[in-house]
Amino acid sequence: MDFLCFVIAICLTWILIQAVFSMIPSRKWKANHKKLPPGPKPFPVIGNLLELGDQPHRSLTRLAKTHGTIISLKLGGVTTIVISSADMAKQVLQTHDQNLSNRTIPDALRAHEHDVFGLPWITVSSKWRNLRKICNGQLFSNSALDANQDIRRKKVQELLAETRQSCLAGEAVEVGRAAFKTTLNMLSNTILSVDLADPNSDAARKFKEIVWNIMEEAGKPNIADYFPLLQKLDPQGIRRRMTVNFGKMMDLFSRMINERLQLRKVSGFVTNSDMLDTLLNISEENIEQMDKTTMEHFFLDLFAAGTDTTSATLEWAMAELLRNPDALSKAKTELQQVIGEGHPVEESDITRLPYLQAVVKETFRLHPAIPLLLPRKAEEDVEINGYIIPKGSQVLVNAWAIGRDPSFWENANSFIPERFLGLEIDVKGRNFEIIPFGSGRRICPGLPLVIRVLHSMLGSLIHTFDWKLEDGVKREDMNMEEKFGITLQRAHPLRAVPIPV
């Protein structure tokens, strides 16, 4: 430890020297500096790091109110541009998408070379385009999702059966955990034809812990991200812990891929037609397009992102409905009128449930699962509204701030699903006032699946049961604090008691 402290001290001394030299004025520096967006004055060496706090999405929103909807920060040695309005987001995600499509890579995501193989992080290239093509054409197309709809229907029915047991016992349901388990089994059956959350084991809880550890470590402020010279040292141990968590998931996927490969060699093998078989078929045709390592990283992204974001959003939606009984009543009334009592909510019903859709949109607006989206990197100097986003700088889009922008949204901090009724606005990246999935070429490829899963789970839970808060907690006393990682979780899990309708 003494040696590590000594090395860090030397590095920081070097950084300080460089900072002093950078303060020496030059014509070129002055010219570029004048074109940078406004922002708070940085401290020597550390820049504006202290401005972030433990809730960066809120801190950056406050800074935007002072300095404008496009601001520049110096986070250690990294120039960072923060976007906090729909107009500016459109410029970044659409107008200048080509020069702003690649990522700045958090050091934590370099574990197991995930930055080289992981779809959200690799550079826009032929490899990236091939993976996106597989996602859009074979995995998340409407025809593919229709084909495995029975899996999701079955898992929703299992969720309702377990909730019914709690209902009969008068016990509370931990909504986020139940949603996570259901989403995990939906994904694992779609991808691998197995339940990873075995009801007779503690696997779901352990898997959730691993996924949250990944999201928390990836979203944690890391000094190595702000002073690249320190990356080899990993002074906070974030990459080391991420390596362990990635390793646990990838060992599981490797074992399951190997088992399937052996089964495929057996005479009379009948394909499951799941995602794994689809990818193995592609691999047999073109190993360069889809090899085993790429598969493992692909599954890592699908499970880590798909389970955590979906279950967190459903938990926020339920919390908002319990805190706003009028909205819950309207959603239930619509379901009774359209679906009918005793009938299950089907994915095909979603288009006939405008108020339920409005509830989900309003949840996305107030609680985007990834509040700062994933970071982008400027490949060239980009000019926006007379300001320069310099080459090599990091670009953050504050979707949380945009969703609560009072210049566009009336009563921006209130949960009002009615605002979306009759309003031609969706979450598919075309309307920049609400962009929980991002936009442009880097929009989340799993969006079509998430939309189906969220509506069917949420609709089923509120159609089948009435709900009350545990232990007589009053709705006005609900704790709505946030826990920041890459995803935005509830700091206090929502526990609610289902009641027979």
C-alpha positions in Angstrom: 0.0 0.0 0.0 2.9 2.4 0.8 4.4 1.7 -2.6 1.0 2.3 -4.3 0.6 5.6 -2.4 4.2 6.6 -3.5 3.5 5.8 -7.1 0.1 7.7 -7.0 1.9 10.7 -5.4 4.5 10.7 -8.2 1.7 10.5 -10.8 -0.3 13.3 -9.2 2.9 15.4 -9.0 3.4 14.9 -12.7 -0.3 15.8 -13.4 0.2 19.0 -11.3 3.2 20.0 -13.3 1.3 19.5 -16.5 -1.6 21.5 -15.1 0.7 24.4 -14.3 2.1 24.4 -17.8 -1.4 24.2 -19.3 -2.2 27.5 -17.5 0.5 29.3 -19.5 -1.5 31.3 -22.0 -1.1 30.7 -25.7 -3.0 32.1 -28.7 -4.2 28.7 -29.8 -5.5 27.8 -26.3 -7.3 31.1 -25.9 -8.9 30.6 -29.3 -10.2 27.2 -28.5 -11.2 28.1 -25.0 -13.4 30.9 -26.2 -15.4 28.4 -28.3 -15.9 25.9 -25.5 -19.4 25.9 -24.0 -19.7 27.8 -20.7 -19.3 26.0 -17.4 -18.1 26.3 -13.8 -14.5 27.3 -13.3 -12.3 24.3 -12.7 -9.9 23.8 -9.8 -6.3 23.0 -10.7 -5.6 19.3 -11.4 -9.0 17.9 -10.3 -11.1 20.3 -12.4 -14.8 20.1 -11.6 -14.8 16.6 -10.1 -16.1 17.9 -6.8 -19.2 19.2 -8.6 -20.5 15.7 -9.4 -21.4 14.4 -5.9 -23.1 11.0 -5.5 -26.0 12.0 -7.7 -24.3 13.2 -10.9 -27.6 13.5 -12.9 -29.0 15.9 -10.3 -25.7 17.8 -9.9 -25.4 18.3 -13.7 -29.0 19.4 -13.9 -28.3 22.1 -11.3 -25.2 23.3 -13.2 -27.3 23.5 -16.4 -29.7 25.9 -14.7 -26.8 28.2 -14.0 -24.6 27.8 -17.2 -27.0 26.6 -19.9 -28.1 23.5 -21.6 -24.7 22.8 -23.1 -21.9 23.1 -20.7 -18.3 22.1 -20.5 -16.5 20.6 -17.4 -13.0 19.6 -16.7 -13.2 16.2 -14.9 -9.6 15.7 -14.0 -7.8 15.5 -17.3 -11.0 14.8 -19.4 -12.9 17.6 -21.1 -16.6 16.7 -20.8 -19.5 18.3 -22.5 -23.0 17.9 -20.9 -26.2 18.2 -22.9 -29.4 19.0 -21.0 -32.1 19.9 -23.5 -34.0 18.2 -26.3 -32.7 20.6 -29.0 -29.1 20.0 -28.0 -29.7 16.3 -27.7 -31.0 16.2 -31.2 -27.9 17.8 -32.5 -25.7 15.3 -30.7 -27.7 12.2 -31.3 -29.0 12.9 -34.8 -27.4 15.9 -36.6 -23.8 15.1 -35.6 -24.4 11.4 -34.9 -21.6 10.3 -37.2 -18.9 12.2 -35.4 -20.3 11.5 -31.9 -21.2 7.8 -32.2 -18.2 6.2 -30.5 -17.7 5.8 -26.8 -15.4 7.0 -24.1 -14.7 3.7 -22.3 -14.9 3.7 -18.5 -11.9 1.8 -17.2 -14.2 -0.7 -15.4 -15.5 -1.8 -18.8 -12.0 -2.9 -19.9 -12.4 -5.9 -17.7 -12.2 -9.1 -19.8 -11.6 -6.8 -22.8 -15.4 -6.0 -22.8 -14.6 -2.7 -24.6 -13.3 -4.8 -27.6 -16.3 -7.2 -27.7 -19.3 -5.6 -26.0 -21.9 -4.2 -28.4 -22.6 -1.0 -26.5 -18.9 -0.1 -26.3 -17.1 -1.2 -29.5 -16.4 1.4 -32.1 -18.7 1.8 -35.1 -17.2 -0.7 -37.5 -18.1 -3.7 -39.7 -18.1 -5.8 -36.5 -20.5 -3.4 -34.8 -22.7 -3.3 -37.9 -22.9 -7.1 -38.1 -24.0 -7.3 -34.4 -26.6 -4.6 -34.9 -27.9 -6.4 -38.0 -28.2 -9.6 -36.0 -30.1 -7.8 -33.3 -32.5 -5.9 -35.6 -33.0 -8.7 -38.1 -33.0 -11.9 -36.1 -33.3 -11.3 -32.4 -35.5 -8.3 -31.7 -37.5 -8.1 -34.9 -41.3 -8.2 -34.6 -41.4 -11.7 -36.2 -38.8 -13.0 -33.8 -40.5 -11.5 -30.8 -43.9 -12.9 -31.9 -42.4 -16.3 -32.3 -41.3 -16.5 -28.6 -44.2 -14.6 -27.1 -45.4 -17.8 -25.4 -42.3 -17.8 -23.2 -43.1 -14.3 -21.9 -46.7 -15.1 -21.4 -45.8 -18.2 -19.3 -43.4 -16.2 -17.2 -45.9 -13.5 -16.5 -48.4 -16.2 -15.4 -45.8 -17.5 -13.1 -45.3 -14.0 -11.7 -49.0 -13.7 -11.1 -49.1 -17.2 -9.4 -46.4 -16.3 -7.0 -48.0 -12.9 -6.3 -51.3 -14.7 -5.7 -49.6 -16.8 -3.0 -48.4 -13.6 -1.3 -52.0 -12.2 -1.7 -53.5 -15.2 0.1 -50.9 -15.0 2.9 -51.3 -11.3 3.3 -47.6 -10.8 2.7 -45.8 -8.0 0.9 -44.1 -8.5 -2.5 -40.8 -6.9 -3.1 -41.7 -5.6 -6.5 -38.3 -5.0 -7.9 -37.0 -8.4 -7.0 -40.2 -10.1 -8.4 -39.8 -8.2 -11.6 -36.1 -9.0 -11.9 -36.7 -12.7 -11.4 -39.5 -12.7 -14.1 -37.4 -10.6 -16.5 -34.4 -12.9 -15.9 -36.4 -16.0 -16.7 -37.9 -14.4 -19.8 -34.5 -13.6 -21.1 -32.8 -16.8 -20.1 -35.6 -18.9 -21.8 -35.5 -16.8 -24.9 -31.7 -16.9 -25.1 -30.8 -20.3 -23.5 -34.1 -22.2 -23.0 -33.6 -22.5 -19.3 -34.7 -20.8 -16.1 -31.7 -19.1 -14.6 -33.9 -18.1 -11.6 -34.9 -21.5 -10.3 -37.7 -21.0 -7.8 -36.2 -23.7 -5.6 -32.8 -22.0 -5.3 -31.4 -18.6 -4.4 -30.0 -18.1 -7.9 -32.1 -15.1 -8.8 -31.0 -13.1 -5.8 -27.3 -14.0 -6.4 -27.6 -13.1 -10.1 -29.3 -9.8 -9.2 -26.4 -9.1 -6.8 -23.9 -9.7 -9.6 -25.8 -7.6 -12.1 -26.2 -4.7 -9.6 -22.5 -4.9 -8.7 -21.7 -4.6 -12.4 -24.0 -1.6 -12.8 -22.8 0.1 -9.6 -19.1 -0.4 -10.4 -19.6 0.8 -13.9 -21.4 4.0 -12.7 -19.1 4.7 -9.8 -16.8 7.8 -10.2 -13.4 6.3 -11.0 -10.3 8.4 -10.6 -8.7 6.2 -13.4 -11.3 7.6 -15.8 -10.3 11.2 -15.1 -6.5 10.6 -15.0 -5.7 8.0 -17.6 -2.2 7.7 -16.3 -3.6 5.9 -13.3 -5.5 3.2 -15.3 -2.8 0.6 -14.9 -2.8 1.1 -11.2 -6.6 0.8 -10.8 -6.3 2.7 -7.5 -9.9 2.1 -6.4 -9.9 -1.5 -7.4 -13.0 -1.0 -9.6 -11.7 -2.9 -12.6 -10.5 -5.7 -10.4 -14.0 -6.1 -8.9 -15.6 -5.8 -12.3 -13.3 -8.6 -13.6 -14.6 -10.9 -10.8 -18.3 -10.1 -11.6 -17.8 -10.3 -15.4 -16.0 -13.6 -14.8 -18.9 -15.2 -12.9 -21.4 -14.4 -15.6 -19.1 -15.3 -18.5 -18.1 -18.7 -16.9 -21.9 -19.5 -16.8 -22.4 -18.5 -20.4 -19.3 -20.4 -21.5 -20.5 -23.6 -19.8 -23.9 -23.3 -21.4 -22.5 -22.7 -24.9 -20.2 -25.7 -24.5 -23.1 -27.9 -23.4 -25.2 -26.8 -26.4 -22.3 -27.5 -28.8 -22.0 -31.0 -27.5 -25.8 -31.6 -27.8 -25.8 -30.3 -31.4 -23.3 -33.2 -32.2 -25.7 -35.8 -31.0 -27.6 -37.7 -33.7 -31.3 -36.6 -33.7 -30.7 -33.3 -31.9 -33.8 -31.1 -32.2 -33.0 -27.4 -32.2 -34.6 -25.2 -29.6 -34.7 -22.2 -32.0 -33.6 -20.0 -29.2 -31.2 -17.2 -29.4 -28.2 -19.4 -28.7 -29.0 -21.8 -31.5 -29.5 -18.8 -33.8 -26.1 -17.4 -33.0 -24.5 -20.9 -33.2 -26.0 -21.2 -36.7 -24.5 -17.9 -37.7 -21.2 -18.9 -36.2 -21.1 -22.1 -38.3 -21.7 -20.1 -41.4 -19.2 -17.4 -40.6 -17.0 -17.8 -37.5 -15.5 -14.3 -38.0 -19.0 -12.8 -37.7 -19.9 -14.6 -34.4 -17.4 -16.6 -32.4 -17.8 -18.0 -28.9 -16.1 -15.0 -27.2 -18.3 -12.5 -28.9 -21.3 -14.6 -27.9 -20.3 -14.6 -24.2 -19.9 -10.8 -24.2 -23.2 -10.4 -26.1 -25.0 -12.4 -23.5 -23.3 -10.4 -20.8 -24.7 -7.2 -22.2 -28.2 -8.7 -22.8 -28.5 -10.0 -19.2 -26.9 -7.2 -17.4 -28.7 -4.4 -19.2 -32.0 -6.2 -20.0 -32.8 -7.4 -16.5 -31.7 -4.5 -14.4 -33.2 -1.7 -16.5 -36.5 -3.4 -17.0 -37.1 -4.4 -13.4 -36.0 -1.0 -12.1 -38.5 0.8 -14.5 -41.3 -1.5 -13.5 -40.6 -0.8 -9.8 -40.6 2.9 -10.4 -43.9 2.6 -12.3 -45.5 0.7 -9.4 -44.2 3.2 -6.9 -45.6 6.1 -8.8 -49.0 4.5 -9.2 -49.2 3.7 -5.5 -48.3 7.2 -4.7 -50.9 8.5 -7.2 -54.1 6.5 -6.6 -56.1 8.4 -9.2 -53.6 7.3 -11.9 -53.8 3.7 -10.6 -57.6 3.8 -10.7 -57.6 5.1 -14.3 -55.2 2.4 -15.4 -57.3 -0.4 -13.7 -60.5 1.0 -15.2 -59.0 1.0 -18.7 -57.8 -2.6 -18.2 -61.2 -3.8 -17.0 -63.0 -2.1 -19.9 -60.6 -3.3 -22.7 -59.4 -6.7 -21.3 -62.3 -7.7 -19.1 -62.2 -9.2 -15.6 -60.5 -12.5 -15.4 -58.8 -12.3 -18.8 -55.0 -12.1 -19.1 -53.2 -9.1 -20.5 -51.6 -10.0 -23.9 -48.9 -8.2 -25.7 -51.3 -7.8 -28.6 -53.5 -5.7 -26.3 -50.9 -3.0 -25.7 -52.0 -0.8 -28.6 -55.5 -0.7 -27.2 -54.4 0.5 -23.8 -53.4 4.2 -24.3 -53.5 5.0 -20.6 -51.2 2.1 -19.7 -48.9 3.3 -22.4 -49.0 6.8 -20.9 -48.1 5.4 -17.5 -45.0 3.7 -18.9 -44.0 6.8 -20.9 -44.4 9.0 -17.8 -42.2 6.6 -15.8 -39.6 6.7 -18.5 -39.7 10.5 -18.4 -39.3 10.8 -14.7 -37.0 7.8 -14.1 -35.0 7.0 -17.2 -33.1 3.7 -16.4 -29.8 5.2 -17.6 -30.1 8.9 -16.6 -26.9 10.1 -18.4 -27.2 7.6 -21.2 -23.9 6.0 -22.2 -21.0 8.4 -22.8 -20.0 9.4 -26.3 -16.7 10.6 -27.7 -16.0 13.3 -30.3 -14.0 11.9 -33.2 -13.6 15.3 -34.7 -14.3 18.9 -33.5 -18.0 19.4 -33.7 -19.7 22.8 -33.7 -23.1 23.1 -31.9 -24.8 26.5 -31.5 -21.5 28.3 -32.0 -19.7 26.2 -29.4 -17.0 23.6 -30.1 -17.1 20.1 -28.8 -13.4 19.4 -29.1 -12.0 16.2 -30.6 -11.4 13.5 -28.0 -13.8 15.1 -25.4 -16.5 13.1 -23.6 -20.1 13.9 -24.3 -22.9 13.1 -21.7 -26.6 13.5 -22.5 -28.6 14.1 -19.3 -31.8 12.3 -20.2 -33.0 12.8 -16.6 -32.7 16.6 -16.9 -34.4 16.6 -20.4 -37.3 14.6 -19.1 -37.9 17.2 -16.3 -37.2 20.3 -18.4 -39.8 22.8 -17.2 -39.6 24.7 -20.5 -41.3 21.8 -22.3 -43.0 19.8 -19.5 -45.7 21.5 -17.4 -45.5 20.5 -13.7 -42.3 18.7 -14.8 -41.6 16.9 -11.5 -45.2 15.5 -11.1 -46.4 12.1 -12.3 -49.2 12.9 -14.8 -49.7 10.2 -17.4 -52.5 12.2 -18.9 -50.0 14.5 -20.5 -49.3 11.8 -23.1 -52.9 11.2 -24.1 -53.4 12.6 -27.5 -49.7 13.6 -27.7 -47.8 12.1 -30.6 -44.6 11.4 -28.8 -42.9 8.1 -28.1 -39.7 6.7 -26.6 -38.3 5.3 -29.8 -35.7 8.0 -30.3 -37.7 10.2 -32.7 -38.8 12.7 -29.9 -35.8 14.1 -28.1 -37.9 15.3 -25.1 -38.0 11.7 -23.8 -35.0 9.5 -24.7 -34.6 6.7 -22.2 -33.2 4.4 -24.9 -31.0 7.0 -26.5 -31.4 7.8 -30.2 -29.5 7.6 -33.5 -27.4 4.6 -34.5 -26.6 3.8 -30.9 -30.2 3.5 -29.7 -30.7 0.4 -27.5 -31.4 -2.5 -29.9 -33.5 -4.3 -27.2 -36.1 -1.5 -27.1 -38.9 -3.6 -28.8 -38.5 -6.4 -26.3 -38.4 -4.0 -23.3 -41.6 -2.3 -24.4 -43.5 -5.6 -24.7 -42.2 -6.9 -21.3 -42.9 -3.7 -19.3 -46.5 -3.3 -20.5 -47.4 -6.9 -20.1 -45.9 -7.3 -16.6 -47.2 -3.9 -15.3 -50.6 -4.3 -16.9 -51.0 -7.9 -15.5 -50.0 -6.9 -11.9 -52.5 -4.0 -11.7 -55.2 -5.8 -13.6 -55.1 -8.9 -11.4 -54.7 -7.3 -8.0 -55.4 -4.3 -5.9 -52.3 -3.0 -4.0 -51.5 -1.3 -0.8 -48.2 -0.2 0.8 -46.7 -2.5 3.5 -47.3 -1.8 7.2 -49.8 1.0 6.6 -47.2 3.4 5.1 -49.0 6.5 3.8 -48.5 7.3 0.1 -47.3 10.8 0.9 -44.6 9.3 3.2 -43.2 7.0 0.5 -39.4 7.2 0.1 -38.6 8.0 -3.5 -34.8 8.4 -3.0 -32.6 7.2 -5.9 -29.5 5.0 -5.9 -27.1 5.9 -8.7 -25.2 3.4 -10.8 -25.2 3.3 -14.5 -28.8 2.5 -13.9 -31.1 4.5 -11.6 -32.5 2.3 -8.8 -34.8 3.0 -5.9 -32.6 3.5 -2.8 -35.3 1.7 -0.8 -37.0 -1.4 -2.4 -40.7 -1.1 -2.9 -42.7 -3.5 -0.8 -46.4 -3.7 -1.5 -49.2 -6.0 -0.5 -51.4 -7.5 -3.2 -55.2 -7.6 -2.4 -57.8 -9.7 -4.2 -59.8 -7.7 -6.8 
